[in-house]
Amino acid sequence: MWKSTFVRCALPALLQRSSSVTACQALRARGRLGSPAVSPPCFLTSMQLRGQQTLVSASLAMARHGVRQARALHKERLVEVEWEDGGQSLYPFTWLRDNCQCPLCTLQSAEARSLLLSDLDIHTGVETVQITDSNKVSIVWPDQHTSVFDAEWLRKRCFSSAARQAMQEELFINERYYWDSKLRIPTADFHEVLHDDKAALAWLLALRRVGIVYLKGAPTTRGQVARLSERIGYLRLTFYGHTWQVQDKPMANNVAYTSGKLSLHTDYPALHFPPGVQFLHCINQADEGGESEVVDGFHMAEQLQKEDPGAFGTLTSLRVDFKDTGTDYCDFMVQSKNRIIDVDSEGRVCRINFNNATRDSVLDVPVEQVQPFYRALKAYVDIMNRPENVVTYRMEPGDLVTFDNWRLLHGRRSYVSSPDRLRHLEGAYLDWDEVMSRLRVLRKSVHGEM
Ligand SMILES: [Zn+2]
């Protein structure tokens, strides 16, 4: 039920009714997503849709939730709400008092709590609980303060495991579609994303769930990644500048600024908080070579966990030193310690940190752990280099790729540098907090109040 609310509100209409296999076919049919530059014929067939059962089996009905009955359970210090559709929810007295929505307790212009914790009685009782004529739950507290709660508002904040899970999914969109070489990269029109809210929402949802979206039709001049960043909010400044130029440069301060092959990597693991999202805009492509490669680092980590749990354990526990030194925006000496595969408190992979070029020669482990570390790293890299896992595409001038730098590893084939046709990409970073903020704002404007 809760999942269905999210599905209805968060995905474009055609996508809602689709399984993962047809999701982006549906988007393409709407003209939001076009064909990718280089791609095999079928889309998403090997993708895994996390929580597919919930998404697919969920009823799409979003009934307004009426309250049938509400009463105080004084001994347990809970208010019990019985819903017209039969379910019930429990709300602790303290939580209800803390979240009173009245103008004294909430600064409504900021949707922020003005009630001070020092004024909150965390042992409060309840005097009366009633249902109002407009089907709201009204509570009078022992000091005669009155709180009125909207039924929908309460329902979304139900403390059951399923409701909490649905609310977290609505807020953070953590379900991902895993993929391999058969992925056809979701593609949209650059100008449509800039000017149409529905197109922008579809772009960001696909960026979140698939991890990569291709935009076509950008002008072949510098400044386009900055323009796209302004569609979100603002870009992330790093030591490589607000935006950066990927070109073959003499005395390169980064291996990216050469014409050599770049093995699969994430950008900037030398920072403890690496950029979440990367934009790369092709202004000029080489005559020969320079194709791009990407893999789904989360999916590869899952494969590693299945094939070699010991290696997975090593890469999720050992903190590896990274360093990046040079001069660009200004001079810098960056050092970090990151796990190559980061997992959250529930054991789900949440960030990949790996760039072989900036992995430090300093390795902070006891000597007997050095060889097992190399074995584990090699096992992970071997999986990601398998042809069945790598998606290859060639950017042409005007193409702009946007991807999840916490999830994807990307690389580049070597190219022939010629003075009359210089390969030139312009890049920019953003962070997921800003991207998710824009996604929520767009979802609200496209689908209404969430
Ligand atoms: Zn109040």
Boltz pocket constraint, residues with backbone or C-beta under 6 A from the ligand:
constraints:
  - pocket:
      binder: B
      contacts: [[A, 97], [A, 100], [A, 101], [A, 102], [A, 103], [A, 104], [A, 105], [A, 106], [A, 145], [A, 146], [A, 147]]
      max_distance: 6.0
